[in-house]
Amino acid sequence: MRRKLAAGNWKMNGLRSALGEVGILAADHLDPACEVVLCPPATLVRSMAKTCRENCVTIGAQDCHENSSGAHTGDISAEMLADAGAEYVILGHSERREAYDETDETVRNKAKAAWSAGLRAIICVGESASERKAANTLDIIGGQLAGSIPDAATGENLVIAYEPIWAIGTGLVPSIGDIGEVHDFIRMRLERRFGPGVGRSVRILYGGSMNAGNAADIVQVPNVDGGLIGGASLKAADFSKIITALNG
Ligand code: PEP
């Protein structure tokens, strides 16, 4: 059985004054059926991890460097994030693939670095609007999966997030049928590469304009094991409703 996962991606949002949101979230979900992960900006990882030590919310980061230390001004290593209290790291988000030209190889190297530091990697894949229009979605996703996931994947160290780029922050969401098609395809590729044991144990999240109104329907889709939520994770009151929907 795969435990459902609600992961919040705060992106470049949140000052210390936002720390209270975690306390509210934790109080709302003292013993949730689903796992709850919050990925704040790196500046808040340590304080949030401290706040969360005794409760149900786990803290993640949004990126890491592929090296563990060195002359990389402005970057943060996976080891540093783990040292600050992170347990997860989002890798290969489309905003990073686009803005920083991150390739599948970069993402794969970052995942290896994350695993060496003991972090779990949430690796994002997803097609653009033009790729979907050209009926290339499954080819694109297949290529990203093959290139971005290192060989040593397990159900413990890897989570996949399917995030159609055109659905992120736009209010647009694929049909339930389209979400199901891509998630089934990802599951099939994971099983084919890693064998049925590992392939069936890796969780596959849906991400892209998930909110309190659509989460319950999306999570009913076979092979959807939860959500990666951006905008709707910033306020505890909104995220809380999604967690409740994922709790089933
Ligand atoms: C995201 O950026 O990972 C995301 C899913 O954003 P949103 O929920 O705001 O579409």
Residues whose N, C-alpha, C, O or C-beta is under 5 A from the ligand:
A	BS01	PEP	N9 A167 I168 G169 T170 G207 G208 S209 M210 L228 I229 G230 G231 A232
